[in-house]
Amino acid sequence: MERAIRLYETGGPEVLHLERCEVGSPGPGQVRLRHMAVGLNFADTYFRSGLYPIPLPSGIGAEAAGVVEELGAGVENVAVGDRVTYTGFLNTLGAYSTARIIPAAPLIKLPDTIDFETAAAMTMRGLTAAYLLRRLYPFAPGESILIHAAAGGVGLILSQWARLLGLRVIGTVSNASKRALALTHGCDAVIDYSHEDVATRVRELTDGDGVSVVFDSVGRSTFTASLDSLRRRGLMVCVGTASGTIPPFDPQLLARKGSLVLTRPALADFISDPTEKAALAGELFEHVAAGRIRIEINQRYPLTEAAQAHRDLEGRRTTGSSIFVI
């Protein structure tokens, strides 16, 4: 019998329950998938807490890699035995499991050069980095950017990819060990926000100009500093809200700080088109397979420790990517 994490109410990590379950056979447009590794993402905590509302009871987790075991009627994009990975949103919830039924549409075939653990650790994070750098802004070599949480899973990929584009990368971290990690993964300079003022330091590092783009996955606690780090007409990209949601504000603030532009993009809107998703995934896989982007899997958990994994993630005790090993 298979196992899966379920939640019947929203709340803290304690609402995650490991259960035995029957998977059954796929219906039209679906496949039965055997998981080999499952991704752990900060977005998972939003579903668990209720920040992202979902019907309950529900599975949790939106990213995993594995092998197709059975096809439902009408499935043509994959075959039995294919190695695949996936990420998504509501259409892929239920990844915290040993096997599952899933729509075939979100599945991405894995090249032989990418192993299952690497795929589970990078699909959501890597595709996020891909659209952030390749779809939001016309970067020119030599421009400066600021990446918050630079030692996190997305941050490490973003920093390395940005360096490949010829950008000057400034990262923020919370301690010395994370600073060292960020510096070895593409950052030109790293600000420890536990004892440095971020905006002041950014201005110093950019000769007073500020950066072209800020990628802010932290939210409430970094919002003002992010705006103050931007050059005139710079772009503020709100990627996440790890410290809490950003309070309401008067848009006139953006004008006062230099005619800034603000966006809150979502991965789902950049991978909904199969052709665009394939292009972004292909570029990501090529960089990783060639060793130009390294995927750091620094935490591995069994499904039995899902609650602890969430505590570690929310407590900022993790670096790089985290996965569940099946």
Order of alpha helices (4+ residues) and beta strands (2+ residues): beta-beta-beta-alpha-beta-beta-beta-beta-beta-alpha-beta-alpha-beta-alpha-beta-alpha-beta-alpha-beta-alpha-beta-alpha-alpha-beta-alpha-beta
